[in-house]
Every structure is written in structure tokens, then in C-alpha cells.
């Protein structure tokens, strides 16, 4: 998202720039919103397993902490990669 703003830093914010910004930002915003919504409901079993395992496995705990730094990783863990909790 910042890249779009930097790419267009010398241009006037207009409809073209708005469309380009949204095109680039939409995947990130969609993933972040879906993950945030998922966190407010019942957690999937593989996420519960990941959180439990993170209590005794620093590598897993670090991966969970990365969810809050990079919501795209959180989205992947919640919706695409149910194998995270099985890593040692």
C-alpha cells in the first residue's frame, strides 16, 4: 500500500490513483478483515491446537506472534494452512 503512494507521490490524488490504490490494497484489507472477524468467533480446532502448542514450542509461539505483525500470515494460518500446529 505504501508502495502505491510512493509510486504516485508526485501525482494528484484522483480517481485513477484511488482505483490503483484499492487494487493493490484490497487483498491485504480483505485478508485482515476476514482474520479479524474469525478471531471474534469460535476458533477453528487447528488454531486452538496451534495456540496450545505455542505454549511449549517457541518456534510456534513466534509464528503466532507474527500473525499480529503480518495479518496475511494470520489469514493463511486460519484459512489456508491447517498444518501450522503440527510443526515441531
Secondary structure, DSSP 8 states (H G I E B T S, - for coil): -HHHHHHTTTS---HHHHHHHHHHHHHHHHHHHHHHHHHTS---HHHHHHHHHHTT-HHHHHHHHHHHH-HHHHHIIIII-TTGGG--
